[in-house]
Amino acid sequence: MKFIKKSESVIGLWLPILVILILFAFLVAESVIMKDIILSNSVVALATAIMASAALVTILVSNRQVQLMANQKM
């Protein structure tokens, strides 16, 4: 049971980092294909990726806290 809880925390930690890396790699590939690097758009896309991953972490943490509270009541 301890392994499951540890793996959940590892997934919660690495998932947003992976999302940011995938989006950034997609952005670099797109700029190479288009042959022009638009810095402002890449900064906006990176900020959007960071906000989306932060929202995902918030959802995961709140879901975990709800599960813990439900387990304590039982």
VMD Tcl script that builds the backbone (N, CA, C; Angstrom):
set m [mol new atoms 222]
animate dup $m
set s [atomselect $m all]
$s set {name element resname resid chain x y z} {
  {N N MET 1 A 0.827 -1.199 0.000}
  {CA C MET 1 A 0.000 0.000 0.000}
  {C C MET 1 A 0.872 1.263 0.000}
  {N N LYS 2 A 2.008 1.197 0.673}
  {CA C LYS 2 A 2.897 2.356 0.688}
  {C C LYS 2 A 3.440 2.649 -0.707}
  {N N PHE 3 A 3.685 1.590 -1.496}
  {CA C PHE 3 A 4.218 1.778 -2.846}
  {C C PHE 3 A 3.229 2.552 -3.720}
  {N N ILE 4 A 1.934 2.268 -3.555}
  {CA C ILE 4 A 0.916 2.955 -4.356}
  {C C ILE 4 A 0.916 4.446 -4.027}
  {N N LYS 5 A 0.970 4.780 -2.745}
  {CA C LYS 5 A 0.968 6.192 -2.369}
  {C C LYS 5 A 2.218 6.896 -2.892}
  {N N LYS 6 A 3.363 6.199 -2.841}
  {CA C LYS 6 A 4.590 6.816 -3.324}
  {C C LYS 6 A 4.531 7.029 -4.832}
  {N N SER 7 A 4.001 6.048 -5.568}
  {CA C SER 7 A 3.924 6.196 -7.020}
  {C C SER 7 A 2.954 7.311 -7.401}
  {N N GLU 8 A 1.878 7.494 -6.638}
  {CA C GLU 8 A 0.956 8.590 -6.917}
  {C C GLU 8 A 1.650 9.935 -6.760}
  {N N SER 9 A 2.480 10.076 -5.734}
  {CA C SER 9 A 3.178 11.342 -5.545}
  {C C SER 9 A 4.222 11.556 -6.633}
  {N N VAL 10 A 4.853 10.471 -7.083}
  {CA C VAL 10 A 5.837 10.596 -8.164}
  {C C VAL 10 A 5.143 11.021 -9.452}
  {N N ILE 11 A 3.976 10.432 -9.739}
  {CA C ILE 11 A 3.220 10.820 -10.933}
  {C C ILE 11 A 2.790 12.284 -10.828}
  {N N GLY 12 A 2.327 12.692 -9.661}
  {CA C GLY 12 A 1.917 14.074 -9.469}
  {C C GLY 12 A 3.068 15.050 -9.624}
  {N N LEU 13 A 4.283 14.597 -9.326}
  {CA C LEU 13 A 5.445 15.475 -9.450}
  {C C LEU 13 A 5.949 15.554 -10.884}
  {N N TRP 14 A 6.035 14.426 -11.571}
  {CA C TRP 14 A 6.678 14.398 -12.891}
  {C C TRP 14 A 5.736 14.703 -14.032}
  {N N LEU 15 A 4.424 14.537 -13.837}
  {CA C LEU 15 A 3.482 14.768 -14.930}
  {C C LEU 15 A 3.525 16.203 -15.461}
  {N N PRO 16 A 3.475 17.245 -14.614}
  {CA C PRO 16 A 3.543 18.605 -15.168}
  {C C PRO 16 A 4.871 18.910 -15.840}
  {N N ILE 17 A 5.973 18.340 -15.311}
  {CA C ILE 17 A 7.279 18.550 -15.936}
  {C C ILE 17 A 7.299 17.936 -17.327}
  {N N LEU 18 A 6.740 16.736 -17.460}
  {CA C LEU 18 A 6.668 16.090 -18.772}
  {C C LEU 18 A 5.783 16.879 -19.724}
  {N N VAL 19 A 4.670 17.407 -19.228}
  {CA C VAL 19 A 3.785 18.207 -20.081}
  {C C VAL 19 A 4.517 19.434 -20.605}
  {N N ILE 20 A 5.262 20.122 -19.729}
  {CA C ILE 20 A 6.005 21.311 -20.147}
  {C C ILE 20 A 7.059 20.936 -21.186}
  {N N LEU 21 A 7.797 19.845 -20.951}
  {CA C LEU 21 A 8.835 19.443 -21.895}
  {C C LEU 21 A 8.251 19.067 -23.248}
  {N N ILE 22 A 7.137 18.338 -23.253}
  {CA C ILE 22 A 6.518 17.945 -24.526}
  {C C ILE 22 A 6.027 19.175 -25.283}
  {N N LEU 23 A 5.379 20.103 -24.584}
  {CA C LEU 23 A 4.888 21.306 -25.258}
  {C C LEU 23 A 6.037 22.168 -25.770}
  {N N PHE 24 A 7.114 22.258 -24.995}
  {CA C PHE 24 A 8.260 23.055 -25.426}
  {C C PHE 24 A 8.936 22.414 -26.635}
  {N N ALA 25 A 9.046 21.073 -26.643}
  {CA C ALA 25 A 9.629 20.380 -27.794}
  {C C ALA 25 A 8.755 20.573 -29.029}
  {N N PHE 26 A 7.440 20.517 -28.852}
  {CA C PHE 26 A 6.527 20.762 -29.972}
  {C C PHE 26 A 6.696 22.176 -30.502}
  {N N LEU 27 A 6.878 23.133 -29.587}
  {CA C LEU 27 A 7.061 24.529 -29.980}
  {C C LEU 27 A 8.346 24.708 -30.782}
  {N N VAL 28 A 9.435 24.086 -30.323}
  {CA C VAL 28 A 10.714 24.186 -31.036}
  {C C VAL 28 A 10.602 23.550 -32.417}
  {N N ALA 29 A 9.962 22.374 -32.491}
  {CA C ALA 29 A 9.796 21.705 -33.786}
  {C C ALA 29 A 8.956 22.554 -34.736}
  {N N GLU 30 A 7.913 23.172 -34.221}
  {CA C GLU 30 A 7.065 24.019 -35.058}
  {C C GLU 30 A 7.839 25.227 -35.570}
  {N N SER 31 A 8.660 25.835 -34.713}
  {CA C SER 31 A 9.426 27.002 -35.147}
  {C C SER 31 A 10.489 26.614 -36.173}
  {N N VAL 32 A 11.048 25.394 -36.050}
  {CA C VAL 32 A 12.024 24.936 -37.040}
  {C C VAL 32 A 11.334 24.687 -38.381}
  {N N ILE 33 A 10.136 24.104 -38.334}
  {CA C ILE 33 A 9.402 23.837 -39.576}
  {C C ILE 33 A 9.016 25.150 -40.257}
  {N N MET 34 A 8.569 26.119 -39.486}
  {CA C MET 34 A 8.133 27.389 -40.062}
  {C C MET 34 A 9.308 28.299 -40.416}
  {N N LYS 35 A 10.515 27.930 -40.009}
  {CA C LYS 35 A 11.753 28.662 -40.298}
  {C C LYS 35 A 11.787 30.067 -39.679}
  {N N ASP 36 A 10.959 30.294 -38.685}
  {CA C ASP 36 A 11.049 31.561 -37.966}
  {C C ASP 36 A 10.675 31.321 -36.510}
  {N N ILE 37 A 11.472 31.869 -35.634}
  {CA C ILE 37 A 11.236 31.697 -34.203}
  {C C ILE 37 A 10.617 32.994 -33.678}
  {N N ILE 38 A 9.369 32.899 -33.283}
  {CA C ILE 38 A 8.679 34.068 -32.746}
  {C C ILE 38 A 8.740 33.957 -31.224}
  {N N LEU 39 A 9.576 34.785 -30.614}
  {CA C LEU 39 A 9.858 34.639 -29.188}
  {C C LEU 39 A 8.623 34.924 -28.341}
  {N N SER 40 A 7.871 35.950 -28.707}
  {CA C SER 40 A 6.721 36.309 -27.875}
  {C C SER 40 A 5.703 35.172 -27.841}
  {N N ASN 41 A 5.473 34.533 -29.000}
  {CA C ASN 41 A 4.526 33.417 -29.025}
  {C C ASN 41 A 5.043 32.246 -28.202}
  {N N SER 42 A 6.351 31.994 -28.252}
  {CA C SER 42 A 6.893 30.872 -27.482}
  {C C SER 42 A 6.804 31.152 -25.986}
  {N N VAL 43 A 7.025 32.395 -25.599}
  {CA C VAL 43 A 6.910 32.749 -24.176}
  {C C VAL 43 A 5.465 32.588 -23.716}
  {N N VAL 44 A 4.523 33.021 -24.544}
  {CA C VAL 44 A 3.104 32.874 -24.203}
  {C C VAL 44 A 2.737 31.398 -24.098}
  {N N ALA 45 A 3.237 30.587 -25.049}
  {CA C ALA 45 A 2.923 29.158 -25.020}
  {C C ALA 45 A 3.536 28.487 -23.794}
  {N N LEU 46 A 4.758 28.883 -23.437}
  {CA C LEU 46 A 5.408 28.303 -22.262}
  {C C LEU 46 A 4.664 28.698 -20.985}
  {N N ALA 47 A 4.247 29.956 -20.903}
  {CA C ALA 47 A 3.481 30.397 -19.735}
  {C C ALA 47 A 2.149 29.651 -19.648}
  {N N THR 48 A 1.525 29.428 -20.805}
  {CA C THR 48 A 0.274 28.669 -20.817}
  {C C THR 48 A 0.503 27.243 -20.352}
  {N N ALA 49 A 1.610 26.637 -20.801}
  {CA C ALA 49 A 1.925 25.270 -20.377}
  {C C ALA 49 A 2.162 25.210 -18.873}
  {N N ILE 50 A 2.857 26.210 -18.329}
  {CA C ILE 50 A 3.123 26.233 -16.887}
  {C C ILE 50 A 1.814 26.389 -16.109}
  {N N MET 51 A 0.932 27.271 -16.595}
  {CA C MET 51 A -0.346 27.453 -15.900}
  {C C MET 51 A -1.204 26.194 -15.977}
  {N N ALA 52 A -1.186 25.532 -17.143}
  {CA C ALA 52 A -1.979 24.311 -17.287}
  {C C ALA 52 A -1.453 23.211 -16.374}
  {N N SER 53 A -0.126 23.090 -16.288}
  {CA C SER 53 A 0.437 22.056 -15.418}
  {C C SER 53 A 0.184 22.386 -13.947}
  {N N ALA 54 A 0.217 23.664 -13.595}
  {CA C ALA 54 A -0.097 24.047 -12.219}
  {C C ALA 54 A -1.551 23.723 -11.888}
  {N N ALA 55 A -2.449 23.949 -12.850}
  {CA C ALA 55 A -3.854 23.598 -12.632}
  {C C ALA 55 A -4.012 22.093 -12.478}
  {N N LEU 56 A -3.259 21.328 -13.277}
  {CA C LEU 56 A -3.329 19.871 -13.185}
  {C C LEU 56 A -2.839 19.385 -11.821}
  {N N VAL 57 A -1.737 19.957 -11.338}
  {CA C VAL 57 A -1.217 19.583 -10.022}
  {C C VAL 57 A -2.230 19.934 -8.936}
  {N N THR 58 A -2.857 21.105 -9.056}
  {CA C THR 58 A -3.867 21.507 -8.075}
  {C C THR 58 A -5.029 20.526 -8.048}
  {N N ILE 59 A -5.475 20.102 -9.243}
  {CA C ILE 59 A -6.580 19.139 -9.316}
  {C C ILE 59 A -6.175 17.814 -8.681}
  {N N LEU 60 A -4.959 17.340 -8.991}
  {CA C LEU 60 A -4.509 16.063 -8.440}
  {C C LEU 60 A -4.388 16.122 -6.920}
  {N N VAL 61 A -3.827 17.218 -6.412}
  {CA C VAL 61 A -3.639 17.349 -4.963}
  {C C VAL 61 A -4.986 17.448 -4.257}
  {N N SER 62 A -5.901 18.246 -4.813}
  {CA C SER 62 A -7.211 18.380 -4.164}
  {C C SER 62 A -7.979 17.061 -4.214}
  {N N ASN 63 A -7.853 16.321 -5.311}
  {CA C ASN 63 A -8.502 15.012 -5.411}
  {C C ASN 63 A -7.939 14.068 -4.356}
  {N N ARG 64 A -6.635 14.091 -4.165}
  {CA C ARG 64 A -5.994 13.237 -3.162}
  {C C ARG 64 A -6.449 13.633 -1.755}
  {N N GLN 65 A -6.561 14.932 -1.483}
  {CA C GLN 65 A -7.004 15.380 -0.166}
  {C C GLN 65 A -8.447 14.966 0.094}
  {N N VAL 66 A -9.292 15.030 -0.942}
  {CA C VAL 66 A -10.685 14.589 -0.790}
  {C C VAL 66 A -10.726 13.101 -0.474}
  {N N GLN 67 A -9.880 12.317 -1.143}
  {CA C GLN 67 A -9.830 10.883 -0.865}
  {C C GLN 67 A -9.382 10.624 0.571}
  {N N LEU 68 A -8.380 11.360 1.041}
  {CA C LEU 68 A -7.897 11.179 2.413}
  {C C LEU 68 A -8.987 11.545 3.422}
  {N N MET 69 A -9.714 12.635 3.162}
  {CA C MET 69 A -10.790 13.030 4.073}
  {C C MET 69 A -11.900 11.983 4.086}
  {N N ALA 70 A -12.217 11.421 2.926}
  {CA C ALA 70 A -13.255 10.394 2.860}
  {C C ALA 70 A -12.818 9.143 3.618}
  {N N ASN 71 A -11.535 8.803 3.525}
  {CA C ASN 71 A -11.029 7.633 4.245}
  {C C ASN 71 A -11.039 7.865 5.754}
  {N N GLN 72 A -10.781 9.101 6.198}
  {CA C GLN 72 A -10.777 9.385 7.632}
  {C C GLN 72 A -12.188 9.297 8.213}
  {N N LYS 73 A -13.195 9.707 7.441}
  {CA C LYS 73 A -14.574 9.652 7.933}
  {C C LYS 73 A -15.060 8.221 8.055}
  {N N MET 74 A -14.558 7.331 7.208}
  {CA C MET 74 A -14.964 5.925 7.268}
  {C C MET 74 A -14.228 5.243 8.402}
}
mol reanalyze $m
mol bondsrecalc $m
mol representation Tube
mol addrep $m
